[in-house]
Structure formats: C-alpha cells, structure tokens
Amino acid sequence: MLRANRIRPDQSQVVPRVLAAALSSREPQKFLDHRTTGMAESQVNFSNRTLLNTRVRLPPLPEQRRIAEILDTVDEAIRKTEEVIAKLEQMKQGLLHDLLTRGIDENGELRDPERHPEQFKDSPLGGIPREWDTEQLERLTTKIVDGVHKTPVYTDRGIPFITVENLTRGAGISFSPSRFVSRRDHREYWRRAPVAPGDVLVSKDGTLGVARTVPGDAPEFSIFVSVALLKPRTEVISSDFLRLFFESGQFFRQLRHLSAGSGLQHIHLSHFRQFQLPLPSLMEQQRILTRVQVSEQTIAAERQDLEKLQTLKRGLMDDLLTGRVCVNVDEEAT
C-alpha cells in the first residue's frame, strides 16, 4: 500500500515548489535513505519526525521565488513535449491500424476499401487486401519459448539478464542498467532460449505485449520467464513486421478472446502460437515498415528533446539550490 507524508510549508519562509525540489536533492535524499525501514521496496518508509528533521539548504525567499519561476518554465516545456509525444503516439496507432488492415499498394498509397471494395476480401481478422493471407504465429516462426523459470543467482559482472523492465524502459532493449548472470548459467539458460539478432522479444507478464527486435549489435544475453522469444521465418515475415503486430494492439483483441474469463494478466505461450497475423508479401511489408519508420523517427527526436529537458531540470535544481549558480532578483521583488 502506497503511503505519503504530508507537510504544510510556512510560505512566509519557503516557496512550496522550491521546498519540494530541495527535498528531492542529493543530501536530503541521502539522509532519508539511511533512515528508512522495511525490506521490500513497497514497504520502505520513514517517520514524519524523520522527514521534519531533514535539513535542506534554501536561499532567501526572493531568490526562492525566482528559482520557482525558472523551474516552472522548464516544467512547462517538459509538459508540452510530453503532450506532443502522446499525440504522436496516438497518430502512430492510427497509422498502424490503417497499414495493417489496408496496406500500401505499388504506388505507395493506402488502399481505400470504400472506393475500391474489390481490392479487399473477408478473413478471420476482418477485411484485408485481396493479395494478403492470414496465418497463425506458430506457422510464421521456428521457435516460440519463454526464458528461464527460476530466479537466477545474480553477479556483479557477466552476461546481461533481460526482464520486462529492460523492454519497457524506453525504445529498443535497454542494457544499462541491467542485472548479470555468470557465463556458466547463461549457457544453461541459452539452451532453452537461444536469443540471436533478428529475433523478437515480447513481454508476457506485467506490461503485456511490449515487442522489441534484437539488434545486430546486441551483446549476448539471457531472458527471464516474463519475456517470450519469437524466431520469425524470415522467408515469409520480417522481424520488424512481426513486432508491428504487437505494437498495433491487434494481439490484444485476440488475447481477450483466447483468455476469456481468465483475465489479461499473462500471455501464455499457447496464446502466442494461436495469434492470427495479417500477411502481406515481403515487399509490401517493407513498404509498410518504411512508412512506420518515419513516424518512429519523429517520436524518437521528441523523446531526445524530452530527455534533454529533464537533464536540464536536474542540473538546474542542483545548481540553483546549492548556490553554484546565482539568480538575478529584481529589487522590487525583495
């Protein structure tokens, strides 16, 4: 159960916005970390008295007001960038729906089922272009397996051990930070799930259906049971097109049907095998991927801007609240 400590600042001495930032800075956090109780992450807590005894470094009130204005300006830029990213993600979902139901013809245009109904046919997935097929994922892959079913012995160094967290931390597979296992254990785990470049990893527990293609420059790594490994038959389906099936959300509609009455807490390996995918030709798959990559590059650029703003904010908080950087205060404000 999540609990929060509540304090009411004396605004004649401190600006609440600045106090919150000061409490998040390095020294107060170190003080609180050394005085927490509880073992599990969800149980860690500290008393109100401990919080009230935490010392924070604060500049004079007029300077605090100016610092709050600066931080608010950066926060507003962060908020607007997050809104742009959310809008672009929405647009990408709409694009994926169109691309995976209408496709792109030889002229680079989306097919139009209203103007050219003769170009479409019925399928288990609904209307799809006449040239397409549908196929179960089991027949589009050479292997569907999940990772090791036991919690490994972690080591300080060794082979990266990938869990759902490494898939959900950002775009691609995040290897930093990651946990490690010994090479000996890795060899055992790899026999079950031999990950290789071009494979597709999908989260099957927790946040469901996050899909990542293993890049060619990826280091050796092992995977946990919460991650599924799909080895596509690349003569009929490209790795990234398979990834798009999960990103489009199509699998969710099928998962609801396959797991009716049991909830949506897991994707079982049997579900993966039964998923039905739309299957254009490899040439059209590439046309679809090229269109999606433009959208993904735009989103990636906005995410880089967001990361820069967040880094700027952390640096400003540290510099302004320690006095390393002074702010100009108008005399009227004093």
Secondary structure, DSSP 8 states (H G I E B T S, - for coil): ----------TTT--HHHHHHHHTSHHHHHHHHTT-B-SSGGG-B--HHHHHT-------HHHHHHHHHHHHHHHHHHHHHHHHHHHHHHHHHHHHHHHHHH-B-TTS-B--TTT-GGGEE--TTSSEETT-EEEEGGGGEEEEEE-BSS----BSSSEEEE-HHHHHSSSS---SS-EEE-HHHHHHHHHHS---TT-EEEE-BSSTT-EEE--TT----EEBTTEEEEEE-TTT--HHHHHHHHHTTHHHHHHHHHTTTS-SSB--HHHHHH-EEEE--HHHHHHHHHHHHHHHHHHHHHHHHHHHHHHHHHHHHHHHHHTSS-----GGG-
